[in-house]
Amino acid sequence: MKQFLLCALGLMNGWNLANAQNTKDTTAITILVIGLDSTRFSSNVFKIDDLAYYNDVPESEVIKHYSDAILEVFDRINTTNIHIEIPDNKVVQDIFRSEWFVERVNRKGETFLAIDMNQEAFKHILEFLKSKKSDYLLVLNYYEIFKKKVPEKISYDLKTKHFLDFELFNSELKSLRQERHSFTSSNIEAHLNQYYYARFAKDMMYWISADRQGNDKLSLEENYLNFREKTIKESFGFGASLGVDSPYGLFGILASRYLNNSMEFSGGIGYGFSGFNVGIGIRNHFTNFSDEIKRFPIKPFIGIHYSYATGNTFRLGGEKDEDGNQLDPDDVSEHEILSDHSIHFTSGLRYVFQNQAVLLNAGYAFAFGNHDALYLSGKQSSFREKFANLFAKGGLQISFTYIYYINN
């Protein structure tokens, strides 16, 4: 299954780059990918002999084995418009000298390994890049397997953090991205982590797309975010909603689809104290947000929804035995929420990761009838009446929504 996902991701990466919108240049490109050097690898959890045993390779081949697993993912991206070239390891060691690698600190305060592009390094690497006639250069600088608290007993399926330091350059050796990529995995075998390597490869394709085919009026990072969200904006989304006075009730299911670059239509059905709820609406996701937020896939939005509730009768109080028999019928009160229509005005934040989105919504719903919950029978209680009124249509809305976008 993971092999299938890997192939699918590789093909999708190539498709995204070859068929992106706002195209500047659709000619075939070559991406030169440099694998890991044998000295730039560490693990504070597993010893080399452990890694060799679990990966079924000699100790001298462990680092090459991880490097090859990553390079194999990139090799599968090859399409008509994208050529991945992986040079011989010996040639790489002669060009990329160990003394050129230095430590840098990223925005998160993490230390990662990068190339110190001094005059000598720049000259040698640029000549190498030109000789290969490559449009982009991706260098895998360092691989680390890390566990914050290492247990006394190391197990095969121990969950660890994997870090991959990398740099991406264009044909003029301008750095497009230098960072520390990370993922968490319970797999110690390199080939079982190829799904995560494929996600890294896909992310690199987004950065290349942003540089090569992005909008000239936007920054590289803004174009990257647009390409990253392209999967979402051209797909149908299906999800679930949970909250108070949501258009879909206490719990609902929904479907969504983008109408343009920022406007998303959604509709769904659910159930709550007010009965079955049916709703439709539109959200507008803002793109002009602060530079601090722009570093993350978080965007604010506003929305408007229409909802209809069928109404419902329910009971509060009492106590039932294991068979569902009422033990204290005198303590039971029956209430009814009438059917009603409402308009919901909402705002909130959306967090995007891969082809999924999580939304935190807050707003206010205006009910057409503005009916209070009705007391029908049983024990009268002002507290219960107020509690029942909370679930009548209209009032403060707070809800949580998860959406999974099905890739076309």
C-alpha positions in Angstrom: 0.0 0.0 0.0 2.8 2.4 0.9 4.6 1.6 -2.4 1.4 2.5 -4.2 1.1 5.8 -2.3 4.7 6.5 -3.1 4.3 6.0 -6.8 1.1 8.1 -6.7 2.8 11.0 -4.9 5.8 10.8 -7.3 3.5 11.0 -10.4 1.4 13.8 -8.8 4.6 15.8 -8.1 5.5 15.6 -11.7 2.0 16.5 -12.8 1.9 19.6 -10.5 5.1 21.0 -12.0 4.3 20.3 -15.6 0.7 21.5 -15.5 0.8 24.4 -13.0 -1.2 27.6 -13.7 0.4 31.0 -14.5 3.2 29.2 -16.3 6.3 31.1 -17.2 8.1 28.3 -18.9 6.9 24.8 -19.7 10.1 23.4 -21.2 11.7 20.3 -19.7 13.9 20.9 -16.7 16.7 18.9 -15.0 17.0 18.7 -11.3 20.4 17.5 -9.9 20.0 15.7 -6.6 23.0 15.1 -4.4 22.8 12.3 -1.8 24.1 12.0 1.7 27.8 11.9 2.4 28.9 9.1 4.7 30.1 11.5 7.4 26.9 13.5 7.7 24.6 11.1 9.6 23.9 10.6 13.3 21.6 8.8 15.7 21.3 9.2 19.4 18.9 6.2 19.6 20.1 3.4 17.4 23.7 2.4 17.0 25.1 1.8 13.5 25.1 -2.0 14.1 21.4 -1.8 15.1 20.6 0.2 11.9 22.6 -2.3 9.9 20.7 -5.2 11.4 17.2 -3.8 11.0 17.9 -2.6 7.4 19.7 -5.9 6.5 22.8 -4.1 5.1 26.5 -4.1 6.2 27.5 -1.4 8.7 29.5 0.3 6.0 26.4 0.6 3.8 23.9 2.0 6.4 24.2 5.7 5.5 24.3 5.0 1.7 21.2 2.8 2.3 19.2 5.7 3.7 20.5 8.1 1.1 19.5 5.6 -1.7 16.0 5.3 -0.3 15.5 9.1 -0.5 17.1 9.3 -4.0 14.9 6.4 -5.2 11.9 8.5 -4.4 13.2 11.4 -6.5 14.1 9.1 -9.3 10.4 8.1 -9.6 9.4 11.6 -10.2 10.9 11.5 -13.7 8.4 12.6 -16.4 8.5 14.1 -19.9 9.0 17.6 -18.4 11.1 16.7 -15.4 14.4 14.9 -15.5 16.0 13.9 -12.2 19.8 13.3 -12.4 21.6 11.6 -9.5 25.4 11.8 -10.0 27.9 9.2 -8.9 28.8 9.2 -5.3 32.6 9.5 -5.9 32.0 12.5 -8.1 29.9 14.2 -5.4 32.6 13.7 -2.7 35.2 15.3 -4.9 33.0 18.4 -5.5 31.2 18.9 -2.2 34.0 19.2 0.3 33.3 18.5 4.0 35.0 21.7 5.1 32.4 23.7 3.2 29.5 22.6 5.5 28.7 24.8 8.5 26.0 25.0 11.1 23.1 27.5 10.7 20.0 28.2 12.8 16.5 28.3 11.4 13.4 30.2 12.5 12.5 27.6 15.0 15.9 27.9 16.7 17.0 24.5 15.3 20.6 24.0 14.2 21.0 22.5 10.8 23.9 21.9 8.3 24.3 24.1 5.3 26.9 24.9 2.6 29.1 27.9 3.4 29.0 29.3 -0.1 32.4 31.1 -0.1 34.1 32.1 -3.3 35.9 28.8 -3.8 32.8 26.7 -3.1 30.6 28.9 -5.3 33.0 28.6 -8.2 33.4 24.8 -8.0 29.8 24.0 -7.4 28.5 26.4 -10.1 31.0 24.8 -12.7 29.7 21.4 -11.7 26.1 22.6 -12.1 26.7 24.1 -15.5 28.6 21.0 -16.7 25.5 19.0 -15.9 23.2 21.6 -17.6 20.9 21.4 -14.6 18.2 23.9 -13.8 18.1 23.2 -10.1 20.4 21.6 -7.5 19.1 19.9 -4.4 21.8 18.9 -1.8 21.0 16.5 1.1 23.3 17.8 3.8 22.6 15.8 6.9 20.3 13.0 8.2 19.6 12.6 11.9 17.5 10.1 13.9 16.7 11.6 17.3 14.8 10.8 20.5 14.6 13.5 23.2 14.3 10.9 26.0 16.1 7.7 25.0 14.6 4.7 26.9 16.8 2.2 28.6 15.4 -0.6 26.4 15.4 0.2 22.6 12.6 -1.5 20.7 12.3 -2.1 17.0 9.2 0.1 16.6 10.4 2.9 18.8 8.9 6.2 17.7 11.7 8.6 16.7 12.2 12.0 15.0 13.9 12.0 11.6 15.6 15.2 10.5 16.9 15.9 6.9 18.9 19.0 6.3 18.9 20.2 2.7 19.5 23.1 0.3 17.8 23.9 -2.9 19.5 26.2 -5.5 18.5 27.4 -9.0 20.8 27.3 -12.0 22.7 30.4 -10.9 23.3 28.9 -7.5 20.9 31.2 -5.8 19.6 29.6 -2.6 15.8 29.1 -2.8 15.5 27.1 0.3 17.8 25.9 3.1 16.1 24.2 6.0 15.7 21.2 8.3 12.8 18.9 7.2 11.4 16.6 9.9 8.9 13.8 10.4 8.1 11.3 13.1 8.1 7.6 12.4 8.0 4.3 14.1 9.8 2.7 11.2 13.6 2.3 11.4 13.9 0.6 8.0 14.7 3.2 5.3 12.4 1.7 2.7 9.4 1.9 5.1 10.0 5.6 5.4 9.7 6.3 1.7 6.2 7.6 2.2 7.7 10.4 4.3 10.5 10.9 1.8 7.9 11.2 -0.9 6.2 14.0 1.0 9.5 15.8 1.2 10.1 15.4 -2.5 6.6 16.7 -3.2 7.4 19.8 -1.1 10.6 20.4 -3.1 8.5 20.3 -6.3 6.2 23.0 -4.8 9.3 25.2 -4.2 10.5 24.6 -7.8 7.1 25.3 -9.2 6.9 28.5 -7.1 10.3 29.7 -8.6 9.7 28.6 -12.2 6.0 29.1 -12.7 4.8 31.4 -10.0 3.3 34.9 -10.3 6.0 37.5 -10.7 4.1 40.0 -8.5 4.3 37.6 -5.5 7.2 36.5 -3.3 8.7 33.0 -3.6 7.1 32.0 -0.3 3.6 33.3 -1.4 3.9 31.4 -4.7 4.9 28.3 -2.7 1.8 28.5 -0.5 -0.3 28.9 -3.6 1.1 25.8 -5.2 1.0 23.9 -2.0 -2.7 24.7 -1.7 -3.4 23.9 -5.3 -4.2 20.3 -4.4 -6.9 21.6 -2.1 -8.3 24.2 -4.4 -8.9 21.8 -7.3 -10.5 19.0 -5.2 -13.7 18.1 -3.5 -13.5 18.1 0.3 -15.4 15.9 2.7 -15.4 16.3 6.4 -17.1 16.6 9.8 -18.2 19.4 12.0 -18.6 19.5 15.8 -19.9 22.5 17.8 -22.6 24.6 19.3 -25.2 26.2 17.0 -23.3 25.0 13.9 -25.2 25.2 10.6 -25.0 21.3 10.6 -26.1 20.8 14.2 -24.1 19.4 17.2 -22.4 16.9 14.9 -22.6 16.9 11.1 -20.9 15.8 7.9 -20.2 18.1 4.9 -18.8 18.5 1.4 -17.0 21.5 0.0 -15.5 22.8 -3.2 -13.5 26.0 -4.1 -15.3 28.4 -6.4 -12.2 30.5 -7.1 -8.8 31.2 -5.5 -10.2 32.1 -2.1 -13.9 31.4 -2.0 -15.1 27.9 -0.8 -18.7 26.6 -1.0 -19.8 24.0 1.5 -23.0 22.1 2.4 -23.9 19.4 4.8 -26.3 17.7 7.1 -26.2 16.8 10.8 -28.1 16.3 14.0 -28.4 18.0 17.4 -30.9 19.0 20.0 -32.7 21.1 17.4 -33.2 17.9 15.3 -31.8 17.3 11.8 -29.9 20.3 10.4 -29.3 21.1 6.8 -26.9 23.9 5.8 -25.1 25.6 2.9 -22.7 28.5 2.8 -19.6 30.2 1.6 -16.3 30.9 3.2 -13.8 33.5 2.0 -10.2 32.7 2.9 -8.0 35.8 3.2 -4.5 35.9 1.5 -3.4 39.3 2.9 -2.3 38.3 6.3 0.7 39.2 8.4 4.3 38.0 7.6 4.3 36.2 10.9 1.3 34.1 9.9 2.5 33.7 6.4 5.3 31.5 7.6 2.7 28.9 8.4 -0.2 27.4 6.4 -2.7 29.4 8.6 -5.3 31.7 7.1 -8.2 33.7 8.6 -11.6 33.5 6.9 -15.1 34.9 7.1 -18.2 33.0 6.2 -22.0 33.1 5.8 -24.3 30.1 6.0 -27.9 29.3 5.8 -29.3 26.5 8.0 -32.7 24.8 8.6 -33.5 22.7 11.6 -36.4 20.2 11.7 -37.1 20.7 15.4 -36.9 18.1 18.1 -38.4 16.8 21.4 -36.1 15.6 24.1 -36.1 14.8 27.8 -33.8 16.0 30.6 -33.3 14.6 34.1 -34.1 11.3 35.7 -31.9 8.2 36.0 -32.0 4.9 34.1 -30.9 1.4 35.0 -28.7 -0.8 32.8 -31.8 -1.9 30.8 -32.9 1.7 30.1 -35.8 1.7 32.5 -36.5 5.0 34.1 -35.8 4.9 37.9 -37.0 8.4 38.8 -39.8 9.4 36.4 -40.8 12.3 38.6 -37.5 14.0 37.9 -37.9 13.9 34.1 -38.9 17.0 32.1 -39.8 17.1 28.4 -38.9 20.0 26.1 -39.3 20.9 22.5 -37.3 23.0 20.1 -39.3 24.2 17.2 -38.2 24.0 13.6 -36.6 27.2 12.4 -34.3 28.8 9.8 -31.1 30.8 10.6 -28.3 32.8 9.0 -24.8 32.2 10.4 -22.1 34.9 10.2 -18.7 33.3 11.2 -15.0 34.0 11.2 -12.0 32.0 12.2 -8.7 30.4 11.3 -7.9 27.5 9.0 -4.8 25.3 9.3 -3.8 23.4 6.2 -1.5 20.3 6.2 -1.0 18.3 3.0 -4.5 17.7 1.6 -6.4 18.3 4.9 -7.7 21.3 6.7 -8.8 22.1 10.2 -11.0 25.1 10.9 -11.9 26.8 14.2 -15.1 28.8 13.7 -16.7 31.5 15.9 -19.7 33.7 15.1 -23.4 34.4 15.6 -26.5 32.9 14.2 -29.7 34.9 13.6 -32.8 32.7 13.8 -35.8 33.7 11.6 -38.4 32.7 14.2 -36.1 33.2 17.3 -38.2 30.6 19.2 -37.3 29.6 22.8 -37.4 26.0 23.7 -40.9 24.9 24.9 -41.6 23.2 28.2 -44.0 20.3 27.5 -44.4 18.2 30.7 -42.8 16.8 33.8 -40.7 18.5 36.4 -40.4 22.2 35.9 -36.9 23.7 36.3 -35.7 27.2 35.2 -32.2 25.8 34.9 -33.4 23.1 32.5 -35.4 25.6 30.5 -32.3 27.9 30.1 -30.2 24.8 29.2 -32.7 23.8 26.5 -32.8 27.3 25.1 -29.0 27.1 24.5 -29.7 24.6 21.8 -32.5 26.5 20.0 -31.6 28.0 16.7 -29.8 31.4 17.0 -27.1 32.7 19.3 -23.3 32.2 19.7 -21.7 29.7 17.4 -18.4 27.9 18.3 -17.5 24.9 16.1 -14.6 22.8 14.9 -14.4 21.5 11.4 -12.1 18.9 9.7 -12.0 18.5 5.9 -10.2 15.9 3.8 -9.7 16.9 0.2 -9.8 14.1 -2.4 -7.1 14.6 -5.0 -8.2 14.7 -8.6 
